[in-house]
Amino acid sequence: MGDQISHIFHDPPSPLPSTPIALLQSYETSFLSSGGDIALNAEVVAIKKYQGFPAYKVEIEDVDLSSPNRKVKSRFSIQARSIVNCAGLGSARVAALAGIDVDKANYRLHPTKGVYFRVHKQLNKYPKMLVYPLPINGSVGVHTTPDLHGGMRLGPLETWFPQRKKGEGGRDSVEDFSHPGNESYYGAEGLDLSVGEEMREKFVESVRPFLPFVEATDIAPESSGIHSKLQSEQETGMRDWVIKHEVERGLANFYNLVGIESPGLTASPAIGEYVAQLVHSESK
């Protein structure tokens, strides 16, 4: 396993970054030094395929995010021989910009909120490793998450956002920017990231089968994140990630990565290698 990890990470910095953010920053440095460009606050607003040629015109808006209201500073376009759509929570919307019906393709996202509580008391009793329950209804469940500084988080406890009907409020157009966060291609009404004390007992109930010593006073609300799930609340089981060359939909050289939720960060080096091989072997 050690050799495999070294191969996947391709000469990681020494020492290895101590936080996920530092690790991503090291990837950014590597990407830029290899000739890549990163455009921040740049939102893709249109994707047009050239007739008779496997290439695309991508229209982008430079957006001012310093205020709650979306303000466009400029608009520009680039030409791309290949496109890899790895836009996370925006991946369904980008797929729609390319002309894919997200409902027929089963690409519409149904995000859930994953809530974390941090352990503040009896820390010495908690295992210094990841401990998972058995998955239930497509969720990995609340598990122990030790950090590199000796701390411990419990999570994620997943909760579903209120679902909205298709087209409700006129928010089902790919050009619509009225919905906060451009959530036109989410199945949820909105994305509330708040973490409340009312979830404390649910956490205790979730982990007590494998952490019988846990007390409600041990933990406190910490943070939350969004999982870009493909399955809806009504579905059972877990739907796999979409990693696909959309040539069968008439979109040669357009590669979709949709519905890649939490484990996607851990798997990102392997996903990157796989997609790179796919692009090199199948691009026209």
C-alpha positions as CSV (number, residue, x, y, z in Angstrom):
1,M,0.0,0.0,0.0
2,G,2.8,2.4,0.8
3,D,4.2,2.1,-2.8
4,Q,0.8,2.7,-4.2
5,I,0.3,5.8,-2.2
6,S,3.6,7.2,-3.2
7,H,2.8,6.5,-6.9
8,I,-0.6,8.2,-6.6
9,F,0.6,11.4,-5.0
10,H,3.5,11.9,-7.4
11,D,6.3,13.2,-5.3
12,P,4.3,14.9,-2.5
13,P,6.0,17.8,-0.7
14,S,8.2,16.9,2.2
15,P,6.9,16.8,4.8
16,L,3.4,16.0,3.6
17,P,1.0,19.0,4.3
18,S,-0.7,18.7,7.7
19,T,-4.2,19.9,6.6
20,P,-6.5,19.3,3.6
21,I,-6.2,23.0,2.7
22,A,-2.4,22.9,2.7
23,L,-2.5,19.7,0.6
24,L,-4.8,21.4,-2.0
25,Q,-2.5,24.5,-2.0
26,S,0.4,22.2,-2.8
27,Y,-1.6,20.7,-5.7
28,E,-2.3,24.3,-6.9
29,T,1.4,25.1,-6.8
30,S,2.2,22.0,-8.8
31,F,-0.5,22.7,-11.3
32,L,0.6,26.3,-11.9
33,S,4.3,25.3,-12.2
34,S,3.2,22.8,-14.9
35,G,1.7,25.5,-17.1
36,G,-1.9,25.5,-15.9
37,D,-4.1,28.6,-15.3
38,I,-6.6,29.1,-12.5
39,A,-9.4,31.7,-13.0
40,L,-11.0,32.7,-9.6
41,N,-14.5,34.2,-9.4
42,A,-15.0,33.1,-13.1
43,E,-18.4,31.6,-13.8
44,V,-19.1,29.5,-16.9
45,V,-22.4,30.8,-18.3
46,A,-22.5,29.1,-21.8
47,I,-21.0,26.2,-23.6
48,K,-21.3,26.0,-27.4
49,K,-20.1,23.0,-29.4
50,Y,-18.7,23.9,-32.8
51,Q,-20.4,22.3,-35.8
52,G,-18.6,19.4,-37.3
53,F,-15.6,19.7,-35.0
54,P,-15.0,18.3,-31.5
55,A,-14.3,21.5,-29.8
56,Y,-16.2,24.1,-27.7
57,K,-16.6,27.8,-27.1
58,V,-16.9,28.4,-23.3
59,E,-18.3,31.8,-22.3
60,I,-17.3,33.0,-18.8
61,E,-18.3,35.9,-16.6
62,D,-15.9,37.6,-14.2
63,V,-18.1,38.0,-11.1
64,D,-17.7,40.4,-8.2
65,L,-18.4,38.4,-5.0
66,S,-17.7,41.2,-2.5
67,S,-21.5,41.8,-2.0
68,P,-24.5,39.5,-1.7
69,N,-25.8,40.6,-5.2
70,R,-24.2,39.0,-8.2
71,K,-22.3,41.7,-10.2
72,V,-20.6,40.9,-13.5
73,K,-17.4,42.8,-14.1
74,S,-16.6,41.5,-17.5
75,R,-17.4,38.6,-19.9
76,F,-14.9,36.7,-22.1
77,S,-14.7,33.3,-23.9
78,I,-12.1,30.6,-24.4
79,Q,-11.9,27.8,-26.9
80,A,-11.4,24.3,-25.6
81,R,-10.6,21.0,-27.5
82,S,-11.7,19.1,-24.4
83,I,-13.8,19.9,-21.3
84,V,-13.7,18.1,-18.0
85,N,-16.7,19.1,-15.9
86,C,-15.6,18.6,-12.3
87,A,-17.6,21.5,-10.9
88,G,-18.9,19.7,-7.7
89,L,-22.2,21.2,-6.6
90,G,-22.3,23.0,-10.0
91,S,-21.6,19.9,-12.1
92,A,-25.2,19.3,-13.0
93,R,-25.6,22.9,-14.1
94,V,-22.5,22.8,-16.3
95,A,-23.7,19.5,-17.8
96,A,-27.0,21.4,-18.7
97,L,-25.0,24.2,-20.2
98,A,-23.6,21.7,-22.6
99,G,-27.1,20.7,-23.7
100,I,-27.7,17.6,-21.5
101,D,-31.1,17.1,-20.0
102,V,-30.1,16.5,-16.4
103,D,-33.4,14.7,-15.5
104,K,-33.2,12.2,-18.4
105,A,-29.5,11.6,-17.7
106,N,-30.2,11.3,-13.9
107,Y,-27.7,14.0,-13.2
108,R,-29.8,16.3,-11.1
109,L,-28.2,16.7,-7.7
110,H,-30.0,16.3,-4.4
111,P,-27.6,17.8,-1.9
112,T,-27.6,16.9,1.8
113,K,-26.0,18.7,4.7
114,G,-23.4,16.8,6.6
115,V,-23.1,18.2,10.2
116,Y,-20.0,17.7,12.4
117,F,-19.7,18.0,16.2
118,R,-16.3,18.3,17.9
119,V,-15.4,16.3,21.0
120,H,-14.4,18.6,23.9
121,K,-14.5,16.2,26.9
122,Q,-13.3,12.7,27.7
123,L,-11.1,12.9,24.6
124,N,-8.8,10.2,26.1
125,K,-11.6,7.6,25.8
126,Y,-12.1,8.1,22.1
127,P,-10.2,5.8,19.6
128,K,-7.4,7.5,17.7
129,M,-8.6,6.1,14.4
130,L,-11.5,6.1,12.0
131,V,-14.4,4.0,13.2
132,Y,-17.4,3.7,10.9
133,P,-20.9,2.2,11.5
134,L,-22.5,0.1,8.8
135,P,-23.9,2.3,5.9
136,I,-27.6,3.1,6.1
137,N,-29.7,4.4,3.3
138,G,-26.8,5.5,1.1
139,S,-25.0,7.3,3.9
140,V,-21.7,6.3,5.5
141,G,-23.1,7.4,8.9
142,V,-21.6,9.3,11.8
143,H,-18.1,8.2,12.4
144,T,-15.0,9.2,14.3
145,T,-12.7,11.7,12.5
146,P,-9.4,12.2,14.4
147,D,-7.2,15.1,13.2
148,L,-3.5,15.5,13.1
149,H,-3.4,17.6,16.3
150,G,-5.0,15.0,18.6
151,G,-8.5,16.3,18.3
152,M,-11.6,14.4,17.4
153,R,-14.8,15.2,15.3
154,L,-17.9,13.1,14.9
155,G,-19.8,13.3,11.7
156,P,-21.3,13.7,9.3
157,L,-24.9,13.5,10.4
158,E,-26.7,13.9,7.1
159,T,-30.0,15.8,6.8
160,W,-32.0,16.4,3.7
161,F,-32.8,19.9,2.5
162,P,-36.5,20.6,1.7
163,Q,-37.1,19.5,-1.8
164,R,-38.6,21.8,-4.4
165,K,-40.7,20.9,-7.4
166,K,-39.2,21.0,-10.9
167,G,-39.5,24.5,-12.3
168,E,-40.9,26.0,-9.0
169,G,-40.6,29.7,-9.0
170,G,-39.3,29.8,-12.5
171,R,-36.0,28.5,-11.3
172,D,-35.3,25.7,-13.8
173,S,-33.6,27.6,-16.6
174,V,-29.9,27.2,-17.1
175,E,-29.6,30.9,-17.7
176,D,-31.3,31.7,-14.4
177,F,-29.1,33.3,-11.8
178,S,-31.8,34.5,-9.4
179,H,-31.6,31.5,-7.1
180,P,-28.8,32.0,-4.4
181,G,-25.7,30.1,-5.4
182,N,-27.1,29.3,-8.9
183,E,-28.9,26.3,-7.5
184,S,-31.2,25.9,-10.5
185,Y,-30.1,22.4,-11.0
186,Y,-30.4,21.3,-7.4
187,G,-33.4,19.4,-6.2
188,A,-33.3,21.4,-3.0
189,E,-34.9,24.7,-2.2
190,G,-31.7,26.2,-0.7
191,L,-28.5,25.3,1.1
192,D,-28.6,26.2,4.8
193,L,-25.2,25.6,6.4
194,S,-26.2,26.4,10.0
195,V,-25.4,23.9,12.8
196,G,-27.7,23.9,15.8
197,E,-27.6,22.5,19.3
198,E,-30.8,20.6,18.6
199,M,-28.8,17.9,16.7
200,R,-26.8,17.0,19.8
201,E,-29.0,14.1,20.9
202,K,-29.1,12.7,17.4
203,F,-25.3,12.5,17.4
204,V,-25.2,10.7,20.7
205,E,-27.8,8.2,19.5
206,S,-25.9,7.6,16.3
207,V,-22.5,6.8,17.9
208,R,-23.5,5.2,21.2
209,P,-23.6,1.7,19.6
210,F,-19.9,1.8,19.0
211,L,-18.9,4.6,21.5
212,P,-21.0,3.5,24.6
213,F,-19.2,6.0,26.9
214,V,-20.3,9.1,24.9
215,E,-22.1,11.8,26.8
216,A,-24.1,14.7,25.4
217,T,-21.8,17.1,27.2
218,D,-18.8,15.7,25.5
219,I,-19.6,17.3,22.1
220,A,-20.4,20.7,20.7
221,P,-21.5,21.9,17.2
222,E,-18.6,22.6,14.9
223,S,-19.3,22.8,11.2
224,S,-21.2,21.5,8.2
225,G,-20.7,20.8,4.5
226,I,-22.7,19.9,1.4
227,H,-22.8,16.5,-0.2
228,S,-23.6,16.5,-3.9
229,K,-25.7,13.4,-3.9
230,L,-27.3,12.0,-7.1
231,Q,-30.0,10.0,-5.3
232,S,-33.0,11.7,-3.8
233,E,-34.4,11.3,-0.3
234,Q,-37.0,8.8,-1.7
235,E,-34.4,6.5,-3.2
236,T,-32.8,3.6,-1.3
237,G,-29.2,2.6,-1.6
238,M,-26.4,4.6,-2.9
239,R,-25.9,5.8,-6.5
240,D,-22.4,5.6,-7.8
241,W,-20.4,8.6,-9.1
242,V,-20.7,9.6,-12.8
243,I,-17.3,9.7,-14.6
244,K,-18.2,9.6,-18.3
245,H,-17.2,10.7,-21.8
246,E,-20.4,12.0,-23.3
247,V,-19.6,11.1,-26.8
248,E,-22.8,9.0,-27.0
249,R,-24.8,12.3,-26.4
250,G,-23.0,13.9,-29.3
251,L,-20.5,15.7,-27.1
252,A,-17.1,14.3,-28.1
253,N,-14.3,15.4,-25.8
254,F,-16.8,16.5,-23.0
255,Y,-16.2,14.5,-19.8
256,N,-18.7,14.6,-16.9
257,L,-17.8,14.1,-13.3
258,V,-21.1,14.4,-11.5
259,G,-22.4,13.5,-8.0
260,I,-18.9,13.0,-6.5
261,E,-19.5,13.5,-2.8
262,S,-17.4,13.5,0.3
263,P,-15.0,10.6,-0.5
264,G,-14.1,12.3,-3.7
265,L,-11.4,14.4,-2.1
266,T,-9.7,11.2,-0.8
267,A,-10.1,9.6,-4.2
268,S,-9.1,12.7,-6.2
269,P,-5.5,11.6,-7.1
270,A,-6.9,8.3,-8.5
271,I,-9.8,10.1,-10.2
272,G,-7.4,12.6,-11.7
273,E,-5.2,9.8,-13.1
274,Y,-8.2,7.9,-14.5
275,V,-9.7,11.0,-16.2
276,A,-6.4,12.0,-17.6
277,Q,-6.0,8.6,-19.2
278,L,-9.6,8.8,-20.5
279,V,-9.0,12.1,-22.1
280,H,-5.7,11.0,-23.7
281,S,-7.1,7.7,-25.0
282,E,-10.6,8.9,-26.2
283,S,-10.3,12.5,-27.3
284,K,-10.8,13.1,-31.0
